[in-house]
Amino acid sequence: MSLLGGLRDVVPTPPEHRVWISRAEALDTLRCTPEELAQLVAAGLVEEDGRHDYCDVWNVGLLSGTGRSSPERIMIFFARMLKSYGADWVSARAYEIVGWAQCPRAEHCPSSEWSAPVLPDVQWQHEEIQAGRAEWRGRVELTGNTATVRDPRVREVWDDLLRRYRFHFTPMTLSSDVAGTRHRGVGDCDSLCQVLMSELLDRGVTAEQESGYIFGGARLGLHSWVRLVDTDGEIKILDPAMALLSDLFFTPEYKAFCCGSGSNRVLRRASREGMFAAHPCVTEDGRIFYEFTLRSIRPGRAPGPRCSEGAG
């Protein structure tokens, strides 16, 4: 495979939704040479004033098959995590969690007003608050469950979505555009969940989207999935994004697991807006994301303090 091969499979970000990154950031994301980037531009990768669209670059890397790009390395690491603990995706596991937020004004920020992240399963035990930055430490136990979807309407919608769509990194401004996702045939976890819920509703099945974080290493990544009540009265979880990524990076077993089961590598968030930290310096055109790391608490090891730096 090659970066050029990845580019051929990319559905470009619509112009009005582009988020620009520098040439240096594109080179770092793709782990490629300037000559390779020039070849991509000549083959159609959008470039404007030496800048490139963030999602287009990440999707080229994701689909390239080179094994060296940042998105591939993230997925490969997650695949290793799925095999850890004997590929046990449901047993209860305890973790130390560190969350932090930092004002973009950094040392010039005058405010020490911060609110702790609202994560229903987390017990915060310690906080360090100062002007411009806040950090919280606590503990969380994550548990999954194995289940199979029984409703034939849900199975039909699920199988159809996996046939018709592919995973793409997608701008937040585009994720909620169901018509746009249907037209493009690609989407991220948010947009795929939106399409899935719309298709289910058309067949008389009510579902809701849940948001949170997925644990593929030390640092947590934003994630979304769908929750519904099946015909057997049981709550089932549908994770279309991870099912589609399974074809590229994971296993058929994990793809099947995504249709009904809940993972012990997923952490719930109280609300979608809960990904952003409340802080006086925040304006309408800028938000501060909470960041999190997890570290497994091994049997016999007492949890202790740790710094907030984690693998990205």
Protein Blocks (a to p, Z undefined) as FASTA:
>chain_A
ZZklmmmmpccddfklcccddfklmmmmnopafklmmmmmmnopaceehiacfklmmmmm
mmnonopamklmmmmmmmmmmmgghipakbccddddddddddfklmmpcbfcdcddddfk
bccfbdcddehiacddddddddddddddfblklmmmmmmmmmmpccddddfklmmmmklm
mmnopacfklmmmmmmmmmmmnopacddddddddfbjbdcdddddddddfkopacdddfk
lmmmmmmmmcfklmmmmnopacfkbccdfbfklmpccdfklcfkbccddddddddddehi
acddddfbdcZZ
